[in-house]
Amino acid sequence: MNNNNWTVEQTKDLFKKCEAARKSGKSLSAAFRDISTRTGRSVNSVRNYYYGQAKTFELVPEVAAKLGISVNGTMHDRFVPFSESETDELIRNVLIAKGRGISVRKAILALADGDSKKALRLQNKYRSCLKSHRDKVERIVGELTAKHMPCQNPYGDSSDNFARLTEYIASLDERGAHKFLSLIEKLT
């Protein structure tokens, strides 16, 4: 079977499954998995096809109408980037909460007012900042420290190389850890 060729019936079935999942308050992942199993396509392929077709149907709704596919609510929420001040505020609030002994997850859930979807978005942004914007995080740690506000440096004490090494190793996946340990063995 050529996985790139979707029949009209398969497309209609995919959108019907996704609409049912949406109406029942479930994620679309189960619908994607079901269609994946029935068509022999990967889940990612099904997901990508769905969103690609949804975009097409949004642009040309008469095609969807001819197929009997409802385009209401088919597209996922639009991506809304964080502003600079929102990002700083998120980092600041989590660092202060950590300084008070509150877990990152609990701090973020409180910032999201219990909304799990919003919490996931905030958590992803926070983790992204820790990984890709160390200078920003360290600047905010410095600001909080200068104001004598309780905060926890997520990178630990920069003079504690053992802690930094331990944190680095813990962040590696299994393959990366294996490569790292193999390198260490060669050096000793």
C-alpha positions in Angstrom: 0.0 0.0 0.0 1.3 3.5 -0.8 0.9 5.4 2.4 0.7 8.7 0.6 -2.6 7.8 -1.1 -5.6 8.4 1.0 -9.0 7.5 -0.3 -12.0 9.7 0.1 -13.5 7.2 2.5 -10.4 7.0 4.6 -10.3 10.8 4.8 -14.0 11.0 5.8 -13.4 8.2 8.4 -10.4 10.1 9.8 -12.4 13.3 10.2 -15.4 11.5 11.6 -13.2 9.8 14.3 -11.6 13.1 15.2 -14.9 14.9 15.4 -16.2 12.2 17.7 -13.1 12.4 19.9 -13.4 16.2 20.1 -17.1 16.1 21.0 -16.4 13.6 23.8 -13.7 15.8 25.2 -10.9 13.4 24.3 -7.6 14.1 22.6 -7.3 13.4 18.9 -4.4 11.0 19.6 -6.7 8.0 20.1 -8.4 8.7 16.8 -5.0 9.0 15.1 -3.9 5.7 16.6 -7.0 3.9 15.5 -6.7 5.2 11.9 -3.0 4.3 12.0 -3.8 0.7 13.0 -6.5 0.4 10.3 -4.5 1.9 7.5 -1.0 0.7 8.3 0.3 4.3 8.4 2.4 5.7 11.3 0.5 7.8 13.8 2.6 10.8 12.9 1.7 10.3 9.2 -2.0 10.2 10.1 -1.6 13.3 12.4 0.2 15.3 9.6 -2.3 14.3 7.0 -5.2 15.3 9.3 -3.8 18.8 10.0 -2.7 19.3 6.3 -6.2 18.4 5.2 -7.8 20.5 7.9 -5.9 23.5 6.7 -7.0 22.8 3.1 -10.6 22.4 4.2 -10.3 25.7 6.2 -9.1 27.5 3.0 -11.5 25.8 0.7 -14.6 24.8 2.8 -16.7 23.9 -0.2 -14.5 20.8 -0.7 -15.1 19.7 2.8 -18.8 20.4 2.4 -18.9 18.2 -0.7 -17.3 15.4 1.2 -19.7 15.9 4.2 -16.9 16.9 6.5 -17.5 19.5 9.2 -14.6 22.0 9.4 -15.8 23.5 12.7 -13.1 23.1 15.3 -10.9 20.9 13.1 -7.8 23.1 13.4 -5.9 23.0 16.7 -5.5 26.2 18.7 -3.4 28.7 16.9 0.1 29.1 18.2 0.4 32.2 20.3 4.0 33.1 21.1 5.0 34.3 24.6 6.0 37.9 24.8 9.3 38.8 26.3 7.7 40.1 29.5 5.5 36.9 29.8 8.6 34.7 29.5 10.5 36.7 32.1 7.5 36.6 34.4 7.1 32.8 34.0 10.8 32.2 34.8 10.7 34.6 37.7 7.6 33.0 39.3 8.9 29.5 38.9 12.4 30.4 40.3 10.7 32.1 43.3 8.4 29.1 43.9 11.4 26.8 43.7 13.2 29.0 46.3 10.2 28.4 48.6 10.5 24.6 48.2 7.6 24.3 45.7 8.1 21.9 42.7 8.2 23.3 39.2 5.1 21.3 38.3 3.1 22.6 41.3 4.3 26.2 40.6 3.3 26.0 37.0 -0.1 24.4 37.7 -0.8 27.3 40.1 0.2 29.8 37.4 -2.1 28.1 35.0 -5.0 28.3 37.5 -5.4 24.5 37.3 -5.8 24.5 33.5 -3.8 21.4 32.4 -3.5 22.6 28.8 -2.2 26.0 29.9 0.1 24.3 32.4 1.6 22.1 29.7 2.2 25.2 27.5 3.9 27.0 30.4 6.0 24.0 31.4 7.2 23.5 27.8 8.2 27.2 27.7 10.0 27.1 31.0 11.9 23.9 30.0 12.8 25.5 26.7 14.1 28.6 28.4 16.3 26.5 30.8 17.7 24.7 27.8 18.1 27.4 25.2 18.1 30.7 27.1 20.5 30.2 30.0 21.6 33.8 29.8 18.0 35.0 30.4 17.5 32.6 33.3 20.8 33.6 34.9 19.9 37.3 34.5 16.6 36.8 36.3 18.4 34.7 39.0 20.8 37.6 39.4 17.9 40.2 39.7 16.1 38.1 42.3 19.2 37.5 44.3 20.0 41.2 44.2 16.6 41.9 45.7 17.1 39.2 48.3 14.1 37.2 47.0 14.0 33.5 47.6 14.9 31.7 44.4 16.7 28.6 43.2 19.2 28.7 40.5 18.1 25.8 38.2 21.7 25.3 37.1 23.0 24.9 40.6 26.1 26.6 42.0 28.3 27.3 39.0 31.4 26.6 41.1 30.1 23.1 41.9 31.3 21.2 38.8 30.3 17.8 40.2 26.7 18.9 40.5 26.8 20.3 37.0 28.3 17.1 35.6 25.6 15.0 37.4 22.9 17.3 36.1 24.3 16.9 32.5 24.5 13.1 32.7 20.9 13.0 34.1 19.7 15.0 31.1 21.0 12.6 28.6 18.9 9.9 27.0 20.1 6.3 27.2 22.1 6.5 24.0 23.8 9.8 25.0 24.7 8.5 28.4 26.2 5.4 26.9 28.3 7.5 24.5 29.4 9.8 27.4 30.4 6.8 29.6 32.3 5.2 26.7 34.2 8.4 26.3 35.0 8.6 30.0 36.2 5.0 29.9 38.6 5.8 27.1 40.0 8.8 29.0 40.8 6.8 32.2 
